[in-house]
Amino acid sequence: EIQERLGIEMEATPQDLDSFFNKLLHMATKGSLHAARELTEKDLSKLLEGMNLWPMELAAVDRNEVLAALQAPSAGTTKQILRNERPIKNSLTAHTFRAAFEQVPYNLPEFPVPAHMIE
């Protein structure tokens, strides 16, 4: 859905993801010159809803699961969080946003990668 909105026909490049994140950030901060470099999960959820990018069948709990998955884009990050070596933040930077989408399908909550693939 996001790719369709951006007019991306192939896999999104890191530059495409950065560009989309920056557009979201610009929308969230209303173009402020002193804009933050991070986007809160709450703001991201509202923006995606406003752009009709959340599938209708996703309940609020499912949306929260997706947003949490964006914070743990890899098995290594997940292990650090579980060992309390890395805190879970409630915001995304361009780097975490890009990393999450570069790791699909790992971070799809309903479609986990088999354990043997992440060891």
N, C-alpha and C positions, 0 to 999 in steps of 0.2 A: 504494500500500500504506500509506504513512504517513497519507495523508488518511483512509483507511478506519479506521485505528487511532484517529485523533483524532475521528472522526465528522464530518469536513468533507465536505459534499456538493458544494460549488462550488469554485472556485479558492481556495487558501489565501490569506488576507490577511496583511499584515505582522505583525499582532497574533497570528494563528494560529501563524506561524513562530516568533515570539519566545516564545510560550507553550510550544511544543514544545521549543525549544532550552533554555529554562529548566527544563523537566521533565527533559530529558536531563542537564543540568548538576547538578540536584538529585540525580538517581540516581547520577551518577558520583562526587559528593562525599559521598554518603550523608547529605545534609541538613546538612552542617557549617556552622556559623555563620560560619566563616572561609573559606568556599568561594571558589575561584578564579572568575574571570569568563570563563575560557577552558576549552575542552574539547579535550583532545589527540585527534589522529586515532586513536591506539590505543584510547583510552577510547570514542570515538564508534563505532568499528568493533565493539568488544566489546558495547556497549549495543545497537546495531542487530542484532547476532547474537543476543543474549539475548532480544530482542523479536521474533525471526524476521522481521526486515524486510529482510534480504539475500536476494535471490532465490537459490534453491538452485543454479542454473546458473552463478553468478558464482564464478570461481576467486579465490584470494587476490590475484593480480596485477590482476584486474579491480576488486576492491574498492579496492586501492591507487590505481588510476587514477581511480575515482570520488572518493575522498578528496582526491586531488590537484586534481581539477577543482573541488572546493568552494573551494579556495584561489585559484583564478583564474576568478572568475565572469563576467568580461567580456573582450572583446578588448583593451581598454585595459590591464587588469590583466595579462593575458598578455604584452603587449608590454613592459610595465615589468619583468616578471620576466625575460624573455628578454634585455633590455638591461642586466640587473643593477642596475636602478634601484629594485627592490623585492625584498626577500628572500621566499622561500617559508617560511612558518612551519609547524610541525607541530601547530598548534592552531587552533581556530576560536573566534571571539567570536560573540555574537548577531548582530552586524552582518554578519560574513562569511557566516554560515550563511544569514541572510535574503537577502543579496545573491545568493548562489549559486542559491537556489531561485527568486528573482524573475527570473533570467536564463535559465531553462529555455526552449528546448532548447539554448541556446549551450553549456552546460557538460556536455551528455551526451556522454561520450567516444566512443560508437559512432555518434553521429548529429551530426557537426559541421555547423555552419551554413556555407553556401557563402561563399567569400571575398568575393564582391561585397556580401554583406549586412553584413559587419563592417568594411568600409573606411570 
